[in-house]
Amino acid sequence: MLYSKARDYVGTTKDKVLFDLYSGTGTIAQILAPVAKMVIGVEIIEEAVVAARENAKLNGLDNCEFIADDVLKALDNITERPDFIVLDPPRDGIHPKALEKIIDYGVDQMVYISCKPTSLARDLVVLQERGYKVVKSCCIDQFPNTVHIETIVLLNKADM
């Protein structure tokens, strides 16, 4: 359900370069890759990146690149510019300096997936102050009988 909703929010990706930041094992990147020009995933956990590369290979995807690095550092070294960004950070949200770098790309749309509403709310304040608007959002309960939920938010540049 989570990945289906994320895919729905991303929309048309034909001929686009997508960044999947905090990509884990690359599941979202691989869902988007068949209909994108290129997907670049960044994840700090090396084992997850190894799994993402292996999964992409097993699925015959040759337009995925996975980088094992901290998003804050990796964004300084990626030469491609994204047309769309998917964010799925850890519970603490996005490092403020990384969020500024993400915003500086100026993409028209982003999807933010969060497992902690308070860090999402904090990051959304910054994104909205910098010209993004929440278009729609959805909560998905992947952890029944707990207080934990996943939230997906579609953001557009306010001038769209």
N, CA and C atoms as an extended XYZ file, in Angstrom:
480
Properties=species:S:1:pos:R:3:atomname:S:1:resname:S:1:resid:I:1 pbc="F F F"
N         0.813       -1.189        0.000 N   MET     1
C         0.000        0.000        0.000 CA  MET     1
C         0.871        1.275        0.000 C   MET     1
N         1.912        1.285        0.834 N   LEU     2
C         2.799        2.449        0.919 CA  LEU     2
C         3.461        2.738       -0.422 C   LEU     2
N         4.026        1.712       -1.037 N   TYR     3
C         4.730        1.911       -2.301 CA  TYR     3
C         3.764        2.270       -3.424 C   TYR     3
N         2.605        1.693       -3.410 N   SER     4
C         1.591        2.010       -4.420 CA  SER     4
C         1.178        3.481       -4.322 C   SER     4
N         0.962        3.944       -3.111 N   LYS     5
C         0.578        5.342       -2.904 CA  LYS     5
C         1.729        6.278       -3.291 C   LYS     5
N         2.952        5.915       -2.934 N   ALA     6
C         4.111        6.734       -3.313 CA  ALA     6
C         4.207        6.825       -4.832 C   ALA     6
N         4.032        5.705       -5.517 N   ARG     7
C         4.090        5.686       -6.982 CA  ARG     7
C         3.003        6.579       -7.575 C   ARG     7
N         1.819        6.510       -7.003 N   ASP     8
C         0.701        7.339       -7.448 CA  ASP     8
C         1.034        8.829       -7.282 C   ASP     8
N         1.620        9.200       -6.152 N   TYR     9
C         1.957       10.596       -5.897 CA  TYR     9
C         3.060       11.096       -6.826 C   TYR     9
N         4.001       10.245       -7.169 N   VAL    10
C         5.096       10.658       -8.046 CA  VAL    10
C         4.570       10.993       -9.442 C   VAL    10
N         3.620       10.217       -9.945 N   GLY    11
C         3.017       10.505      -11.249 CA  GLY    11
C         3.934       10.164      -12.406 C   GLY    11
N         3.846       10.940      -13.465 N   THR    12
C         4.584       10.683      -14.699 CA  THR    12
C         6.081       10.924      -14.499 C   THR    12
N         6.872        9.951      -14.892 N   THR    13
C         8.319       10.060      -14.713 CA  THR    13
C         9.087        9.907      -16.016 C   THR    13
N         8.394        9.788      -17.122 N   LYS    14
C         9.044        9.558      -18.413 CA  LYS    14
C        10.106       10.620      -18.672 C   LYS    14
N        11.302       10.156      -19.013 N   ASP    15
C        12.441       11.020      -19.337 CA  ASP    15
C        12.906       11.909      -18.182 C   ASP    15
N        12.581       11.529      -16.957 N   LYS    16
C        13.000       12.319      -15.801 CA  LYS    16
C        14.119       11.621      -15.035 C   LYS    16
N        14.961       12.450      -14.412 N   VAL    17
C        15.971       11.962      -13.481 CA  VAL    17
C        15.385       12.108      -12.086 C   VAL    17
N        15.346       10.996      -11.365 N   LEU    18
C        14.753       10.993      -10.035 CA  LEU    18
C        15.819       10.720       -8.984 C   LEU    18
N        15.731       11.415       -7.871 N   PHE    19
C        16.557       11.111       -6.715 CA  PHE    19
C        15.675       10.420       -5.695 C   PHE    19
N        16.143        9.293       -5.178 N   ASP    20
C        15.496        8.587       -4.084 CA  ASP    20
C        16.449        8.694       -2.909 C   ASP    20
N        16.210        9.702       -2.072 N   LEU    21
C        17.136        9.985       -0.975 CA  LEU    21
C        16.690        9.263        0.286 C   LEU    21
N        17.663        8.637        0.943 N   TYR    22
C        17.413        7.734        2.072 CA  TYR    22
C        16.706        6.491        1.508 C   TYR    22
N        17.309        5.909        0.495 N   SER    23
C        16.657        4.894       -0.338 CA  SER    23
C        16.600        3.491        0.242 C   SER    23
N        17.286        3.230        1.331 N   GLY    24
C        17.251        1.879        1.895 CA  GLY    24
C        17.710        0.858        0.867 C   GLY    24
N        16.958       -0.206        0.694 N   THR    25
C        17.313       -1.256       -0.270 CA  THR    25
C        16.826       -0.934       -1.679 C   THR    25
N        16.369        0.285       -1.897 N   GLY    26
C        16.047        0.741       -3.247 CA  GLY    26
C        14.691        0.352       -3.786 C   GLY    26
N        13.770       -0.021       -2.936 N   THR    27
C        12.459       -0.470       -3.409 CA  THR    27
C        11.732        0.616       -4.199 C   THR    27
N        11.673        1.819       -3.666 N   ILE    28
C        10.976        2.902       -4.374 CA  ILE    28
C        11.695        3.224       -5.668 C   ILE    28
N        13.007        3.293       -5.645 N   ALA    29
C        13.784        3.572       -6.862 CA  ALA    29
C        13.458        2.554       -7.940 C   ALA    29
N        13.350        1.296       -7.547 N   GLN    30
C        13.120        0.239       -8.528 CA  GLN    30
C        11.684        0.218       -9.043 C   GLN    30
N        10.760        0.710       -8.254 N   ILE    31
C         9.377        0.851       -8.733 CA  ILE    31
C         9.315        1.949       -9.798 C   ILE    31
N        10.107        2.985       -9.628 N   LEU    32
C        10.083        4.137      -10.534 CA  LEU    32
C        10.982        3.951      -11.760 C   LEU    32
N        12.022        3.160      -11.642 N   ALA    33
C        13.025        3.027      -12.703 CA  ALA    33
C        12.477        2.607      -14.068 C   ALA    33
N        11.536        1.667      -14.156 N   PRO    34
C        11.071        1.246      -15.481 CA  PRO    34
C        10.454        2.374      -16.319 C   PRO    34
N        10.015        3.444      -15.658 N   VAL    35
C         9.385        4.542      -16.394 CA  VAL    35
C        10.114        5.863      -16.160 C   VAL    35
N        11.409        5.801      -15.898 N   ALA    36
C        12.214        7.006      -15.689 CA  ALA    36
C        13.461        6.939      -16.555 C   ALA    36
N        14.043        8.096      -16.797 N   LYS    37
C        15.316        8.132      -17.510 CA  LYS    37
C        16.405        7.518      -16.630 C   LYS    37
N        16.432        7.947      -15.361 N   MET    38
C        17.458        7.467      -14.427 CA  MET    38
C        16.970        7.698      -13.007 C   MET    38
N        17.348        6.786      -12.109 N   VAL    39
C        17.050        6.949      -10.688 CA  VAL    39
C        18.354        6.810       -9.913 C   VAL    39
N        18.611        7.778       -9.056 N   ILE    40
C        19.795        7.747       -8.204 CA  ILE    40
C        19.325        7.638       -6.761 C   ILE    40
N        19.721        6.550       -6.114 N   GLY    41
C        19.383        6.334       -4.716 CA  GLY    41
C        20.587        6.597       -3.836 C   GLY    41
N        20.351        7.242       -2.713 N   VAL    42
C        21.416        7.507       -1.751 CA  VAL    42
C        20.988        6.959       -0.401 C   VAL    42
N        21.864        6.159        0.190 N   GLU    43
C        21.587        5.521        1.479 CA  GLU    43
C        22.904        5.398        2.239 C   GLU    43
N        22.880        5.708        3.527 N   ILE    44
C        24.103        5.676        4.334 CA  ILE    44
C        24.495        4.253        4.743 C   ILE    44
N        23.550        3.332        4.788 N   ILE    45
C        23.848        1.968        5.243 CA  ILE    45
C        24.360        1.138        4.066 C   ILE    45
N        25.640        0.815        4.111 N   GLU    46
C        26.324        0.106        3.012 CA  GLU    46
C        25.627       -1.199        2.633 C   GLU    46
N        25.207       -1.982        3.615 N   GLU    47
C        24.556       -3.265        3.326 CA  GLU    47
C        23.267       -3.073        2.547 C   GLU    47
N        22.534       -2.015        2.845 N   ALA    48
C        21.293       -1.723        2.118 CA  ALA    48
C        21.605       -1.365        0.673 C   ALA    48
N        22.686       -0.631        0.447 N   VAL    49
C        23.079       -0.252       -0.914 CA  VAL    49
C        23.514       -1.478       -1.707 C   VAL    49
N        24.243       -2.372       -1.080 N   VAL    50
C        24.636       -3.624       -1.743 CA  VAL    50
C        23.380       -4.389       -2.160 C   VAL    50
N        22.402       -4.474       -1.265 N   ALA    51
C        21.139       -5.158       -1.570 CA  ALA    51
C        20.388       -4.440       -2.691 C   ALA    51
N        20.385       -3.111       -2.680 N   ALA    52
C        19.701       -2.344       -3.717 CA  ALA    52
C        20.317       -2.614       -5.092 C   ALA    52
N        21.634       -2.631       -5.156 N   ARG    53
C        22.321       -2.902       -6.424 CA  ARG    53
C        21.997       -4.312       -6.918 C   ARG    53
N        22.026       -5.259       -6.005 N   GLU    54
C        21.716       -6.643       -6.365 CA  GLU    54
C        20.266       -6.780       -6.843 C   GLU    54
N        19.349       -6.138       -6.124 N   ASN    55
C        17.936       -6.186       -6.518 CA  ASN    55
C        17.717       -5.572       -7.894 C   ASN    55
N        18.363       -4.447       -8.169 N   ALA    56
C        18.234       -3.807       -9.478 CA  ALA    56
C        18.753       -4.734      -10.575 C   ALA    56
N        19.885       -5.369      -10.308 N   LYS    57
C        20.459       -6.300      -11.288 CA  LYS    57
C        19.508       -7.477      -11.526 C   LYS    57
N        18.977       -8.044      -10.452 N   LEU    58
C        18.048       -9.175      -10.576 CA  LEU    58
C        16.774       -8.792      -11.330 C   LEU    58
N        16.393       -7.522      -11.224 N   ASN    59
C        15.190       -7.039      -11.901 CA  ASN    59
C        15.472       -6.456      -13.286 C   ASN    59
N        16.725       -6.584      -13.749 N   GLY    60
C        17.077       -6.123      -15.086 CA  GLY    60
C        17.013       -4.616      -15.256 C   GLY    60
N        17.255       -3.879      -14.194 N   LEU    61
C        17.194       -2.416      -14.261 CA  LEU    61
C        18.606       -1.857      -14.419 C   LEU    61
N        18.857       -1.204      -15.536 N   ASP    62
C        20.193       -0.657      -15.777 CA  ASP    62
C        20.244        0.869      -15.678 C   ASP    62
N        19.150        1.461      -15.240 N   ASN    63
C        19.115        2.920      -15.105 CA  ASN    63
C        19.014        3.353      -13.636 C   ASN    63
N        19.468        2.478      -12.743 N   CYS    64
C        19.519        2.794      -11.312 CA  CYS    64
C        20.969        2.883      -10.865 C   CYS    64
N        21.245        3.902      -10.080 N   GLU    65
C        22.562        4.025       -9.460 CA  GLU    65
C        22.321        4.185       -7.970 C   GLU    65
N        23.052        3.428       -7.168 N   PHE    66
C        22.904        3.514       -5.721 CA  PHE    66
C        24.232        3.912       -5.107 C   PHE    66
N        24.181        4.928       -4.276 N   ILE    67
C        25.367        5.501       -3.662 CA  ILE    67
C        25.317        5.267       -2.157 C   ILE    67
N        26.394        4.698       -1.629 N   ALA    68
C        26.502        4.489       -0.184 CA  ALA    68
C        27.193        5.704        0.428 C   ALA    68
N        26.405        6.592        0.991 N   ASP    69
C        26.959        7.812        1.581 CA  ASP    69
C        25.848        8.510        2.357 C   ASP    69
N        26.249        9.427        3.186 N   ASP    70
C        25.306       10.301        3.868 CA  ASP    70
C        24.734       11.275        2.836 C   ASP    70
N        23.442       11.494        2.857 N   VAL    71
C        22.804       12.393        1.889 CA  VAL    71
C        23.460       13.764        1.904 C   VAL    71
N        23.759       14.274        3.076 N   LEU    72
C        24.376       15.596        3.198 CA  LEU    72
C        25.655       15.687        2.383 C   LEU    72
N        26.493       14.661        2.430 N   LYS    73
C        27.755       14.652        1.687 CA  LYS    73
C        27.554       14.270        0.225 C   LYS    73
N        26.711       13.290       -0.021 N   ALA    74
C        26.523       12.763       -1.376 CA  ALA    74
C        26.007       13.822       -2.345 C   ALA    74
N        25.146       14.700       -1.879 N   LEU    75
C        24.574       15.709       -2.780 CA  LEU    75
C        25.641       16.639       -3.351 C   LEU    75
N        26.768       16.770       -2.666 N   ASP    76
C        27.861       17.599       -3.180 CA  ASP    76
C        28.599       16.935       -4.337 C   ASP    76
N        28.450       15.622       -4.483 N   ASN    77
C        29.228       14.883       -5.475 CA  ASN    77
C        28.421       14.344       -6.652 C   ASN    77
N        27.114       14.444       -6.598 N   ILE    78
C        26.282       13.946       -7.694 CA  ILE    78
C        26.216       15.025       -8.766 C   ILE    78
N        26.599       14.667       -9.985 N   THR    79
C        26.612       15.659      -11.070 CA  THR    79
C        25.254       15.804      -11.755 C   THR    79
N        24.451       14.769      -11.726 N   GLU    80
C        23.109       14.843      -12.315 CA  GLU    80
C        22.248       15.810      -11.512 C   GLU    80
N        21.307       16.443      -12.184 N   ARG    81
C        20.318       17.282      -11.503 CA  ARG    81
C        18.982       16.566      -11.560 C   ARG    81
N        18.272       16.495      -10.437 N   PRO    82
C        16.996       15.784      -10.431 CA  PRO    82
C        15.865       16.605      -11.021 C   PRO    82
N        14.911       15.880      -11.609 N   ASP    83
C        13.644       16.482      -12.024 CA  ASP    83
C        12.592       16.276      -10.943 C   ASP    83
N        12.827       15.269      -10.098 N   PHE    84
C        11.872       14.911       -9.048 CA  PHE    84
C        12.671       14.277       -7.906 C   PHE    84
N        12.246       14.517       -6.664 N   ILE    85
C        12.934       13.954       -5.503 CA  ILE    85
C        11.936       13.222       -4.620 C   ILE    85
N        12.322       12.003       -4.241 N   VAL    86
C        11.577       11.231       -3.244 CA  VAL    86
C        12.433       11.188       -1.987 C   VAL    86
N        11.821       11.519       -0.861 N   LEU    87
C        12.510       11.542        0.429 CA  LEU    87
C        11.869       10.517        1.358 C   LEU    87
N        12.679        9.689        1.985 N   ASP    88
C        12.187        8.723        2.962 CA  ASP    88
C        13.217        8.621        4.092 C   ASP    88
N        13.372        9.738        4.849 N   PRO    89
C        14.452        9.803        5.843 CA  PRO    89
C        14.175        8.937        7.068 C   PRO    89
N        15.211        8.769        7.901 N   PRO    90
C        15.017        8.061        9.159 CA  PRO    90
C        14.091        8.854       10.086 C   PRO    90
N        13.772        8.262       11.218 N   ARG    91
C        12.795        8.851       12.143 CA  ARG    91
C        13.100       10.301       12.526 C   ARG    91
N        14.372       10.649       12.618 N   ASP    92
C        14.724       12.008       13.024 CA  ASP    92
C        14.528       13.034       11.920 C   ASP    92
N        14.144       12.613       10.726 N   GLY    93
C        13.928       13.541        9.628 CA  GLY    93
C        15.213       13.879        8.901 C   GLY    93
N        15.202       14.984        8.197 N   ILE    94
C        16.316       15.382        7.341 CA  ILE    94
C        17.193       16.397        8.068 C   ILE    94
N        18.502       16.175        8.003 N   HIS    95
C        19.448       17.131        8.592 CA  HIS    95
C        19.169       18.504        7.966 C   HIS    95
N        19.103       19.567        8.762 N   PRO    96
C        18.782       20.894        8.224 CA  PRO    96
C        19.653       21.325        7.040 C   PRO    96
N        20.952       21.017        7.078 N   LYS    97
C        21.824       21.401        5.961 CA  LYS    97
C        21.509       20.574        4.711 C   LYS    97
N        21.167       19.312        4.896 N   ALA    98
C        20.781       18.470        3.753 CA  ALA    98
C        19.468       18.967        3.166 C   ALA    98
N        18.541       19.371        4.021 N   LEU    99
C        17.254       19.884        3.541 CA  LEU    99
C        17.458       21.133        2.689 C   LEU    99
N        18.365       21.988        3.088 N   GLU   100
C        18.658       23.187        2.289 CA  GLU   100
C        19.210       22.814        0.913 C   GLU   100
N        20.095       21.823        0.872 N   LYS   101
C        20.641       21.379       -0.418 CA  LYS   101
C        19.542       20.789       -1.296 C   LYS   101
N        18.644       20.050       -0.698 N   ILE   102
C        17.521       19.447       -1.436 CA  ILE   102
C        16.635       20.548       -2.005 C   ILE   102
N        16.305       21.526       -1.190 N   ILE   103
C        15.465       22.645       -1.636 CA  ILE   103
C        16.146       23.423       -2.749 C   ILE   103
N        17.469       23.575       -2.664 N   ASP   104
C        18.210       24.349       -3.660 CA  ASP   104
C        18.145       23.740       -5.070 C   ASP   104
N        17.813       22.461       -5.194 N   TYR   105
C        17.627       21.887       -6.531 CA  TYR   105
C        16.445       22.533       -7.243 C   TYR   105
N        15.484       23.020       -6.498 N   GLY   106
C        14.347       23.715       -7.085 CA  GLY   106
C        13.416       22.846       -7.905 C   GLY   106
N        13.343       21.551       -7.591 N   VAL   107
C        12.441       20.683       -8.358 CA  VAL   107
C        11.004       21.143       -8.165 C   VAL   107
N        10.178       20.900       -9.178 N   ASP   108
C         8.781       21.320       -9.114 CA  ASP   108
C         7.974       20.515       -8.106 C   ASP   108
N         8.345       19.238       -7.927 N   GLN   109
C         7.588       18.376       -7.018 CA  GLN   109
C         8.515       17.459       -6.234 C   GLN   109
N         8.052       17.086       -5.040 N   MET   110
C         8.741       16.112       -4.193 CA  MET   110
C         7.689       15.256       -3.505 C   MET   110
N         8.090       14.037       -3.181 N   VAL   111
C         7.289       13.195       -2.305 CA  VAL   111
C         8.125       12.938       -1.062 C   VAL   111
N         7.528       13.181        0.091 N   TYR   112
C         8.192       12.981        1.374 CA  TYR   112
C         7.437       11.877        2.108 C   TYR   112
N         8.143       10.800        2.442 N   ILE   113
C         7.577        9.692        3.199 CA  ILE   113
C         8.203        9.739        4.591 C   ILE   113
N         7.368        9.695        5.599 N   SER   114
C         7.873        9.834        6.963 CA  SER   114
C         7.252        8.805        7.892 C   SER   114
N         8.075        8.311        8.804 N   CYS   115
C         7.584        7.383        9.826 CA  CYS   115
C         7.441        8.077       11.182 C   CYS   115
N         7.684        9.395       11.220 N   LYS   116
C         7.550       10.132       12.481 CA  LYS   116
C         6.921       11.500       12.205 C   LYS   116
N         5.652       11.665       12.553 N   PRO   117
C         4.942       12.914       12.236 CA  PRO   117
C         5.603       14.183       12.760 C   PRO   117
N         6.272       14.121       13.912 N   THR   118
C         6.863       15.350       14.443 CA  THR   118
C         8.055       15.826       13.617 C   THR   118
N         8.888       14.905       13.142 N   SER   119
C        10.009       15.335       12.298 CA  SER   119
C         9.497       15.762       10.921 C   SER   119
N         8.454       15.105       10.430 N   LEU   120
C         7.838       15.527        9.171 CA  LEU   120
C         7.310       16.956        9.305 C   LEU   120
N         6.594       17.231       10.375 N   ALA   121
C         6.032       18.571       10.578 CA  ALA   121
C         7.139       19.625       10.610 C   ALA   121
N         8.230       19.327       11.314 N   ARG   122
C         9.368       20.261       11.384 CA  ARG   122
C         9.928       20.535        9.990 C   ARG   122
N        10.141       19.463        9.205 N   ASP   123
C        10.706       19.628        7.865 CA  ASP   123
C         9.725       20.323        6.919 C   ASP   123
N         8.434       20.050        7.083 N   LEU   124
C         7.435       20.702        6.220 CA  LEU   124
C         7.384       22.207        6.459 C   LEU   124
N         7.608       22.649        7.682 N   VAL   125
C         7.658       24.084        7.959 CA  VAL   125
C         8.748       24.727        7.106 C   VAL   125
N         9.929       24.127        7.090 N   VAL   126
C        11.052       24.659        6.308 CA  VAL   126
C        10.713       24.625        4.816 C   VAL   126
N        10.203       23.505        4.342 N   LEU   127
C         9.858       23.382        2.922 CA  LEU   127
C         8.824       24.426        2.508 C   LEU   127
N         7.835       24.667        3.351 N   GLN   128
C         6.812       25.660        3.022 CA  GLN   128
C         7.365       27.081        3.083 C   GLN   128
N         8.242       27.332        4.032 N   GLU   129
C         8.873       28.661        4.098 CA  GLU   129
C         9.720       28.925        2.858 C   GLU   129
N        10.217       27.868        2.245 N   ARG   130
C        11.085       27.992        1.075 CA  ARG   130
C        10.339       27.811       -0.248 C   ARG   130
N         9.013       27.860       -0.221 N   GLY   131
C         8.261       27.912       -1.468 CA  GLY   131
C         7.545       26.644       -1.888 C   GLY   131
N         7.506       25.649       -1.059 N   TYR   132
C         6.757       24.433       -1.391 CA  TYR   132
C         5.415       24.435       -0.686 C   TYR   132
N         4.463       23.779       -1.311 N   LYS   133
C         3.105       23.719       -0.782 CA  LYS   133
C         2.681       22.256       -0.705 C   LYS   133
N         2.034       21.884        0.382 N   VAL   134
C         1.496       20.535        0.508 CA  VAL   134
C         0.265       20.430       -0.388 C   VAL   134
N         0.309       19.494       -1.337 N   VAL   135
C        -0.806       19.296       -2.260 CA  VAL   135
C        -1.769       18.251       -1.707 C   VAL   135
N        -1.205       17.144       -1.243 N   LYS   136
C        -2.029       16.107       -0.628 CA  LYS   136
C        -1.143       15.240        0.247 C   LYS   136
N        -1.799       14.557        1.164 N   SER   137
C        -1.084       13.660        2.064 CA  SER   137
C        -1.984       12.507        2.456 C   SER   137
N        -1.344       11.474        2.965 N   CYS   138
C        -2.074       10.270        3.317 CA  CYS   138
C        -1.308        9.557        4.427 C   CYS   138
N        -2.015        9.003        5.367 N   CYS   139
C        -1.396        8.193        6.418 CA  CYS   139
C        -1.710        6.726        6.147 C   CYS   139
N        -0.706        5.900        6.333 N   ILE   140
C        -0.869        4.461        6.137 CA  ILE   140
C        -0.411        3.759        7.405 C   ILE   140
N        -1.298        2.941        7.956 N   ASP   141
C        -0.998        2.220        9.188 CA  ASP   141
C        -0.380        0.871        8.841 C   ASP   141
N         0.937        0.832        8.866 N   GLN   142
C         1.644       -0.414        8.593 CA  GLN   142
C         1.957       -1.170        9.880 C   GLN   142
N         1.630       -0.564       10.995 N   PHE   143
C         1.979       -1.132       12.292 CA  PHE   143
C         0.735       -1.158       13.184 C   PHE   143
N        -0.245       -2.004       12.848 N   PRO   144
C        -1.500       -2.042       13.617 CA  PRO   144
C        -1.244       -2.229       15.112 C   PRO   144
N        -2.120       -1.617       15.888 N   ASN   145
C        -2.087       -1.703       17.350 CA  ASN   145
C        -0.847       -1.065       17.966 C   ASN   145
N        -0.230       -0.143       17.224 N   THR   146
C         0.865        0.672       17.762 CA  THR   146
C         0.540        2.130       17.461 C   THR   146
N         1.349        3.032       17.963 N   VAL   147
C         1.144        4.461       17.687 CA  VAL   147
C         1.842        4.895       16.395 C   VAL   147
N         2.531        3.994       15.716 N   HIS   148
C         3.341        4.347       14.554 CA  HIS   148
C         2.534        4.322       13.261 C   HIS   148
N         2.773        5.335       12.420 N   ILE   149
C         2.155        5.403       11.094 CA  ILE   149
C         3.198        5.886       10.090 C   ILE   149
N         2.937        5.603        8.832 N   GLU   150
C         3.726        6.174        7.737 CA  GLU   150
C         2.870        7.285        7.122 C   GLU   150
N         3.494        8.382        6.783 N   THR   151
C         2.798        9.494        6.147 CA  THR   151
C         3.478        9.786        4.819 C   THR   151
N         2.676        9.988        3.793 N   ILE   152
C         3.196       10.350        2.474 CA  ILE   152
C         2.643       11.728        2.123 C   ILE   152
N         3.529       12.618        1.685 N   VAL   153
C         3.137       13.986        1.351 CA  VAL   153
C         3.645       14.324       -0.043 C   VAL   153
N         2.768       14.875       -0.870 N   LEU   154
C         3.167       15.405       -2.169 CA  LEU   154
C         3.307       16.908       -2.027 C   LEU   154
N         4.468       17.423       -2.442 N   LEU   155
C         4.754       18.859       -2.370 CA  LEU   155
C         4.972       19.411       -3.771 C   LEU   155
N         4.421       20.579       -4.039 N   ASN   156
C         4.645       21.306       -5.290 CA  ASN   156
C         5.286       22.641       -4.973 C   ASN   156
N         6.058       23.160       -5.922 N   LYS   157
C         6.520       24.533       -5.795 CA  LYS   157
C         5.264       25.396       -5.752 C   LYS   157
N         5.228       26.375       -4.885 N   ALA   158
C         4.029       27.197       -4.671 CA  ALA   158
C         3.601       27.948       -5.924 C   ALA   158
N         4.541       28.219       -6.835 N   ASP   159
C         4.184       28.991       -8.036 CA  ASP   159
C         3.716       28.120       -9.192 C   ASP   159
N         3.523       26.820       -8.929 N   MET   160
C         3.060       25.923      -10.013 CA  MET   160
C         1.591       26.151      -10.288 C   MET   160
